[in-house]
Amino acid sequence: VQLQASGGGLVQAGGSLRLSCAASGRSTYAMGWFRQAPGKEREFVAAISWRGGSTPYADSVKGRFTISRDNAKNTVYLQMNSLKPEDTAVYYCAAGVLAAVTSTPYDYWGQGTLVTVSS
C-alpha cells in the first residue's frame, strides 16, 4: 500500500484546509491522521475505520476537524476548520487494520504534508 498525502499549505488562524490521502493497492484499511510539530513527538489526530463507523479524535481537534473517506476513490480526507497556530505541523496519513489512536497498529505511512497556521 502506498499513501500520498496532499492539501497542506499556509493559512491564517481561523481558516480552513482539507487534507487528502490517496491510497494505492489494498483499500480495506482503517486510516489515521497523525501530526508532528517541530521539536515535538508525533501525535494522533483522527482515525476512521474501513466502513466509517468508528472515528476517534484527539481532544485538541474535536469539534474542529472532521475525518471522512471515499472508498470508491481510496481516499481519506481531513477537513480542518478554525485552525490555530498550534495546529502547525507535518501531517501524516497512515493505514492499518484498526482505527487506532496510537501509531503502532499502523503498517503504512504517507510522506507527510506541511500545514502552517499563522497568527
Salt bridges, closest charged atoms under 4 A:
GLU43 OE2 - ARG35 NE 2.59
ASP59 OD1 - LYS62 NZ 3.23
ASP87 OD1 - ARG35 NH1 2.90
ASP87 OD2 - ARG64 NH1 2.75
